[in-house]
Structure formats: C-alpha cells, structure tokens
Amino acid sequence: MTEIGIGIVGGGYMGKAHAVAMAAVGAVFDTKLRPRLEMVCASTPASAERYRAAFGFARATDDWRVLVNDPAVQAIIIASPQETHREIALAAFALSKPVFCEKPLGASIDDSRAMTAAAAGQVNMSGFNYIRTPASQFARQLIADGTIGDITWFRGEHTEDFFADPARPATWRTTGDANGTMGDLAPHMINAALALIGPIASLVAMVETVHATRPGGTVTNDDHAQMMCRFANGCMGQMYFSRTAHGRKMGYAYEITGTKGAIRFDQEDQNALWLYRAEGPEATRGFTKILTGPAHPDYAAFCQGPGHGTGYQDQIIIEARDFLRAIETGAPVWPTFQDGLDVAQVVAATFASAQTKSWVDVSKF
C-alpha cells in the first residue's frame, strides 16, 4: 500500500462527502493507494480550521493556491463554486497533479473546453455520482448486453422541490446560469442519458423561471427546463429538470424502452431496478422489481446482504475508488473531463434552443 496526500478545495456539502469518502475508500475497496487527508481549503481561516478538525485533515488554508502548490498535496478534489473550477484545475494540471472536479465541470462552455484541453494526458475525473448506484450500473450492463433489445425511447428527469416555495429567500443559487437548474440538477440526468443511451445529436428545449422574485432579490436564472431530443443512435428522448417540483426530494428517474423490454429507475428508491422482458405468456408478463445485492456492480464491497441497500455516501466512495484507480494506472476512468464537457455541450445547446425556439445540432456547441 502507498499513501497519497489529498487536498480538497471546499469544505461544504460536497467537500465533506469527498473527505468522508477518502477516509473510507481504502477499507471499503482495499485500494493499493491509501488517501491521506493532507489539506482542506475554505473561504476563511476560521471555516478552513473548522473543516480540518471535523474531517481529520492534517492542515487547513483559506487560499487554494497554497493547497495546489503544496508538495504534500499529490491529488486535488475541486468541490468549490463553479466559477472557481477553471483556475484551480489549470493550476493543478500545470504541476501535473491529478484532478477530480465536481459537476458542472466549468461555469461556462468556454471554461469546460479550456479545462478539458488542459487535462489532456493527465489524470482527470468529473463528478457524477448518481449514475454509480449499483442499480444504474446494472441498467447500463443490461442495455449493453442487449437484454431489452435496441433502445427506442428514453425519458429522464431530475426534479427536486427545494425552491418550490416562492417565499424561500433568494440565495447565491438564484443568480448565475451555472447555479440554476440547468447548471445544478440537469447535468446529472444529461450524464445519465449519455451513459445509458449515447450521444445526443439534436434537441429542442424550453428553459424558464417559475418564481421571478424572492424575498431579498430577483431570480436571474432558471427554475425548470424541458427538452425533446434525438440521440445519435436514432432513439427518441425527453428530459425534464426542476427545482420547483413539489413533493420531489431526489427525483433522479428514468424510463427506457427497447424492442425486447423496458427499464425503470427512481433514485428515491435507489436500491431497486424495474425490468420488463417481452417474453413468456402474456398473462405472466410485467415489470419485475430487482433489489440490488452482491450480484450487482460495486454492492458487495459495502454489504453482503441482498436488499439491505447502499446510500448516497457510498456513491461518493465508489467515485473515490475510481479516482485512485486512475491515479494508480494512469489510464482514463469514466467519467473524465471530456465527459463533463459533453454534458456542458448539451447544456449550452439547451440554452441556445430555448432562445431561438428551434431544434439545434448539439455538435455545434
């Protein structure tokens, strides 16, 4: 086993998740590289020290440049606001340090392009954790194996209700395109669509703000959006994204229809996958609920009991394992910065289509 010093920029929601994952990944997956929580960076010295003490880092700083340039920090996780991603990633790559960057990759399509170009030949990963559930990994296998035949239709959504109440005050999330629903929730489901079905060739979309004003300010970004799309393989698709969908807490869900069957999944029941096979007597046909267990991807490392389930933090631990594997082997491990850029291109195409009210070719972005 070999130790590797980890630096995390950002100690909030995702910073904590990655710190916990790096502390646990060695025991869960028996990785050859064993992370050492070397340094955490936050916006003030006080918050950085608080995160250091709470998460078990050796040191803390309020300057990401100090973290990136420190020789004991050998790999970097970017879990800070989107507007900071580009500068941090480019500085880390200039020192040939591996970088894991949370989604969205950049605050703009230009940021994402620059980051992907800088990542060429270097260890890089983009953070899309939901697609890593054992159930969704199994769905990918079923599709790749042809279990449900040729894919003809895809419907996906990422819907939550944290801004459904118009009386909720304005925050940093209600300004800037990268902080709206298209920058926050949509990338996850777009990433799922690309992983499960393949590239999106064209789309037509609507992007709207439901509550234009909130206590404390004007909302300048989007609350919800929808699109119809055509995948490169000919499959038809629909997607909807919302942060104002009453009753939805983790509405990352998809339905996939093929010529031999269908698949359904809902993250609010993340340890179950529904599979329909178009075979056998009509009287016995129906969706089968498959509870995940040790027979499914990455489940056994967490639990030996079928149906006992994995959770949100486990998805981040799987990401940590993949990042360490990429560092160890030097080989790309999905999803890379290029995959993050692919998502950013679809997001850019969505905004463009909403403005022109027309179908657009995703490859142009």
ABEGO torsion letter per residue (X at the ends): XBBBBBBBBEABAAAAAAAAAAAAAAAAAGBABBBBBABBBBABAAAAAAAAAAAGBABBBABAAAAAABAABABBBBABBAAAAAAAAAAAAAAGBBBBBBOBABABAAAAAAAAAAABGBBBBBBBAAAABAAAAAAAAAAAAGAAEBBABBBBBBBBAAAABAABBBBAAABEAAABAAAAAAAAAAAAAAAAAEBBABBBBBBBBABABBBGEBBABBABBBBBBBBAAGBBBBBBBBAABBGBABBBBBBBBBAAEBBBBBAABAABBBBBBBBEBAAABEBBBBBBBAABBGAAAABABBGAEBBAAAAAAAAAAAAAAAAAAGBBBOBBAAAAAAAAAAAAAAAAAAAAGBBBBAAAX
